[in-house]
Amino acid sequence: MQTSTNTFKQRLLQGDTLDGLWFSLASPVAAEALSLAGFDWMLFDTEHAPAEIASVQPLLQAAAVGTASAVVRPAWNDKVLIKRILDIGAQTLLIPFVETPAEAAAAVAATRYPPDGVRGVAGSTRASRYGFAGDYFARANDEICVLVQIETRSAMENLEAIAMVPGVDGVFIGPSDLGASMGHLGNPGHDAVQAALQQAVQRLAAVSKPAGILATRAEDALRYRGWGYAFVAGGTDMGLLTSGARALRARMLGDGGA
């Protein structure tokens, strides 16, 4: 038995465009169902969603049946949280609130075994297929994909320096937090924010680093892809659920429902 190849990292680094979905429901049933919807990746959030380490592992197991590669966002850029998420089998991590090259380097180090980093060593974890993958320690560092999230004006000032930190595989721009940092809380669609998002992907292209982003509408996702974003989440699970419910209710009322 061998360690799984990280197909998300492989495809990202070869220049593919990857369509994703943001997942905040801590439900393995929903994770399994949405993993079959044809997306290239899905993000399991533990920063703004009620998912703890013990509840993320069933999400990873459920999603393994589908086409979507799993990405996990820790609650913070913390080496203990990162270690625990890696041990339950995540291979791609999105590290939130990275503002400096030093913070990016710390995130990378947390994902690497010594001597390349500071990740603690455990034997029979899901990551190593409970010890059955004899090549895990030899391959783990190479198969892990580190994405760092840029979400403030100060981080944008350091964008190229952060992107060029060894071991950073991609840079994700957070529209909502960036918009708030720019004085446009709750309005990531503001012209100034959108201009910053477009400039960010151009700057990242200049240093040959894939860029990612979250959209809440298909129209926005298509625009971001057109700008050059390589991994784009086209919506959220909760957004799909609530918009579908509202649309159904509107149709029922239109048919005379009470």
Secondary structure, DSSP 8 states (H G I E B T S, - for coil): ------HHHHHHHTT--EEEEEE----HHHHHHHHTS--SEEEEESSSSS--HHHHHHHHHHHTTSS-EEEEE-SSS-HHHHHHHHHTT--EEEE----SHHHHHHHHHHTS-TTS------SSSTTTTTTT-TTHHHHHHHH-EEEEEE-SHHHHHTHHHHHTSTT--EEEE-HHHHHHHTT-TT-TTSHHHHHHHHHHHHHHHHTT--EEEE-SSHHHHHHHHHHT-SEEEEEEHHHHHHHHHHHHHHHHHHTT--
